[in-house]
Amino acid sequence: MSNSQNKKLKIVGLYVLSIAMLYGYWYLDNSTELNDFLKKADRVRSDWGFGFYAIVGLIQYGFLIAGISIPLILTTLIIIKKRKNATQQRI
């Protein structure tokens, strides 16, 4: 596999990863099973419920931030590289 094909495969893989992370965020946000589990954990001991809410919230917003920032960063880097190559070809 050539170097350019390897780069393209990595870029596509990162875009797919970001879509998977956004799906993970959506699933955690809309999961009825998780909400039921968190309510049961909160009834058992309130500190367990708070701990589970905190962990799930950190994971959920980590998915959201990474799922949005990966494509933004990749797209920005691709645009910068294209402009740089276009500028060098004019010279």
C-alpha positions, 0 to 999 in steps of 0.5 A, a space after each residue: 500500500 502506498 503512502 498516499 493510500 495509507 493517509 487517505 485510509 487514516 483520514 477516512 478512519 478518523 471520520 468514521 470514528 467521529 461518526 461512531 462517537 456521535 452515535 455513542 453520544 446520541 445513544 447515551 443521551 436517548 437510552 432508556 435502559 441507562 436512565 432506568 439503571 441510573 434511577 435504580 442506582 440513585 435509589 440504592 445509595 445517593 453517592 453511587 447515583 451521583 458517581 454514575 451520573 458523573 461518569 456517564 456525563 463525562 463519557 457522553 460529553 467526551 464523545 460529543 466533543 471528540 465527535 465534533 472536533 475530529 472532523 473540524 480539525 481534519 477538514 481544516 488541515 485538509 483545506 490548509 494543505 490544499 491551499 498551500 499546494 495551490 499556492 506553491 504550484 502558482 509560484 
